[in-house]
Amino acid sequence: MHRVTALAFLLAVTAILAGCGEKKYKVDYDGCKGSFSNAKDYYKAGEQVTVWMEFIATDTDYHFYLDGEPFRAEWDERGYVISFVMPEHDVKLTYKTENTMEYRPPFDLLKEEDQQAVFSDTVNKDGQQTGTVYRVYRNYGDYLLEVENIGVSRELHSVSADLLSEMKKIIDENDMASWNETYEEQAYQTPEGYAYMNAVYADEDGQICADVSRMPENGPEVFAQLRELFRYTAEHSWLMNYEEY
């Protein structure tokens, strides 16, 4: 009887120790953890993450992002509720506020002739296109960044000329202007589907266009740099307008 009890005790201790050693992943709240109730720093993969924002300002819209992608929050008596299953990697949860009493430039303000640059980061699977397209426009000496989350929403941001300068720097450092003439065309497939990424940059010297179908071996890393540049710029710029499809 004592041997059975001892064995059960050892099994229980082993199970507890195994659970303690299970890896957890971090939620980065971008310095705003205090804005969310029930927020923890670490969760196990597969664990349900549920946080909510209790204080809601009037005349203000809130837009939430998970790893840079728009995230639709639910609304109940607690406020805005963000709930998702923790993946097997660290994640970043951020939000932006928009004063609904301020002037919102309409999207039809954007004119194709004012377009300075485009970066497409999309995937086509079974005929369904998903992803994000970024477009930069000149607007009376300033610059506007349109962020189209295909089939979900689009945003309009006020940005500086630094975005174009950094984009041109990446293009020049990797000689992207020569890709179309140098490399043979071939489809680029990812686990999510066939990827379509392209970068278009226009200035007084003409237009540079490079896409994922003609690229060197390090092409995916170059496009990843551009993706991070545009995502970071959108996350850290003034959101001027927003609409859902």
Secondary structure, DSSP 8 states (H G I E B T S, - for coil): -HHHHHHHHHHHHHHHHHHHTS-EEEEE-TT-GGGSBT--SEEETT-EEEEEE----TTEEEEEEETTEEE--EEETTEEEEEEE--SS-EEEEEEEEETTS----GGG--GGGEEEEEEEEEEETTEEEEEEEEEEEETTEEEEEEEETTTEEEEEEE-THHHHHHHHHHHHTTGGGHHHHS-----EETTEEEEEEEEEEETTEEEEEETTS--TTHHHHHHHHHHHHHHHHHTSEEEEEEE-
